[in-house]
Amino acid sequence: MRIGTYDNPVKLVREDAPRELLLKHSLHTSRGVFDFHKLGDFGSNTYILNVLFNNHLTLQDVKLALYFYEELADGGRVFSTSSGNFCPANEYGEGVHTQDTYEEGLVIGTDESFGQDFISTNKHGYFPSLLYLTTSMGMNLTPQGITKLVRRLHDFGYITVTDVTPANTYNPPVTDKKTKYRARLRHIRLCKGMCQKDISGRWISREKKKREIKKKDTAVQG
């Protein structure tokens, strides 16, 4: 069964997905869990503050995080992380006819409204390439590199990433666990918590972590 169709839409990863780097480098609001709900809403520019005050981010992390903030303000989008122009219509998606046009794209399931969103490709049948976009930002990344960068931002909680694969649909196939499916497309949306809650003062400084390690080493030697 094709994925990203009205019969088998893509199922988005939940907002409360595990965020390993967020837990590792910040002060939690609950034991073992970062609970955004326990924090008060802050207001405008919260996401930007949460990016700029995180000294665990690289320059590439910051550039891409701020790009997503600008581009995804109105909702999630689908990006290609493969090399070259990957045409999803060969394997995925749905074609939609209207009175005057024909569009191709992916159908995204939305549990919250029990509806479906349709994210269309450009007129050439492609989704935006993150490799091309990051190159324009002065980065020189491979498909593996851009995937790793996107995953870091997901693990820090800035974005929520859903790989467009058969496993991430409402009708996932029953397959051998050893079967691997390389995602070429990814749905990316901003994390609501990062846009609404100010955690800029909750990042654990790198200097503090170094001091803590030295204290542990001294204790062991003693």
N, C-alpha and C positions, 0 to 999 in steps of 0.2 A: 504493500500500500504506500502510495506517495505521501510524503510528509509536508505539512504546511498547507493543507487543503481544508475546505469547509468540513469534509468528512473526518479529517485527521489533523486538526490544528496543532501548532506548536504550544506546548505547555510551559509557561514561564517558571523559572526558579523563584521560590518564595523570597520575600524580603528578609525574613528571619533565618536565612541560610547561614551556616557557620562562617564566621569571619576570623580566620586564624591570626592574621597580622594585626587586626584591630584589637583582639584580646591580648596579644603578645606585647604590644607597644603602647597600651593605654591603661588608664585606671578604670576598672569595671564598675558598673552600677549594681551588679549582682554577682554572686560567686560563679565564676566560669562562664558568665553570659554578659554581653554588653546589651543592656536594655535601654533603648532610646526612649521608650515610653515613660520612664521615670524622670526624664529631664524636661524642663520647661522649654516652650518654643522661644526662639531668640529673635527672629526677624530676618530682614534682608541681608544678603551677603554672607550668610552663615556658612554655606558650602565653601566659599572662597577662604574664609578664615580657617576652617577646618583643614584645608589643603595647605595654606601658607605657614601655619604654625606646627605642622607635622615634620619634624626634622629627620624622620626616617625615610622620607621620600627622596628619590633621585630627581634630577632636573627633568629627565624624560617623564617620570611619573607626574610631575607637576604640570608639564606642558599638556599631556594627554588628559589629565583630570580636568583642567580648565577648559580644554577644547570640548569635552563632553558636557560640561556645565552650560556652555553657550549653545551647543547643537541639540541637546536633549531636553531643553527647558519645556518644550511642548509635548513631550512624550518619547517613548522608546523608539529606536530605529534598528534596522538590520544592517550589519556591516560584513564585508568579506575580509577574511584574514589570510586568504590564500594568495599565491603569486599569480600575476596576470589577471585578466578579466574572467571571472567565473560566472557562467550563466546558469542561474538556479533552475530555469525552466527545463533544463535537460534532466533534472532529477527530482526537483522539489516544486512545491507551490501550485498555484491555481491561476487560471486565465479567466479574466472577467470581461464580459462584453457589456457595454452600455450602448446607448442610442448612437453615439458618435465616435466612441473610442474603444480600444481593446487594451487592457492592462494586465501585466503579469506581476505576481508577487507572492508573499507568504501570508497565510492566515494564522493569526495569533489568538489563542483562546484567552478569555478574560473571566476568571472565576467570579470576580467581584460583582460584575454586572450581568453575568450569565450570557454574555454576548461574545462577539468576535471582532477583532480588528484586522483590517487588511492593509499590509504595508507593501506598497508597490515598488518595483524597480524603476530605474530611470528609463528614458525612451529607447535606450539600446539594450535593455533587458538585464542590466547589472545593478548590484547594490554597491554603495560606496566602498572603496578599498581602503582599509586602514593602513596598508603598506604605502600607498600613494600619498595619503594624508600626512602620515608621519614623516615621509621623505620631504614634503613641503615645509615641515617644521624643523628641518635640519637633522633628522634622525636617519640612521642607516641600519635598518632592521630586516631580519629574515622573517618568514612566516612564523617560525618558532619563537623568535624574539618578540614579535608583536603580541602573540598569544600569551607569552609569559608576562608581558607588561600589562595587558588587560586583566589577567588573572590577579596580579598584585593589587590593582585598584579595586577589584572585586573583594579580595581578602581584607583590604583595609576598610571596606564598607562604603566607598564612594559611589560605586556603580553595582548593578546586579546584572550578571551575565548569564545568558542561556545559550548553550550550544545547540545549534539546529541539527539535531540527530534523531534517528528513530526512537531512541530511548526517552527523549524529551518531548513526547507527544501524548495525547490522551488515550491512544491505543498502541502502546509500545509493544513491539514484537517480542515473543518468547525466544531468546537466543542463548547460545552458550556464553557464559561469563567471560570466556577468553576472547570472544569476538570483539574486535576493535573497529570503531567507526570514526574516521577523522573528520572533525567538524571544519567545514570551509566557511560557514556563515555563523554569525553570532548576533543574537538580539541583545542590545545593551540599553539599559535605562538608568536614570539617576536613583540613588538610594534616598528615599524620602527622609529618613532620619538625619542624614548628612545635610540635607537642605533646610531642615527645620530646627535642629538642635545644635547648640554651640558646645562642641567638645574640644575647642582649640586649646583649652587649659588642662586637658586630661591626658595629653600625650606625655609619656615618660621620656625624659631627655636622655640622649645617648650618653652624656657625661655621667648621669646618675647611675646608669646601668653599669658603666665601667667601674665606678667606685664600689658598687655592690659586689661585683665579681672579685675585685681586689680584696675586699673584706673577707669574702668566703675563702679565698686562697690563703690568706693570713691565718684564718681560723684553722684550716686543715693542717698547715704547717706547725701551728702551735700544738 
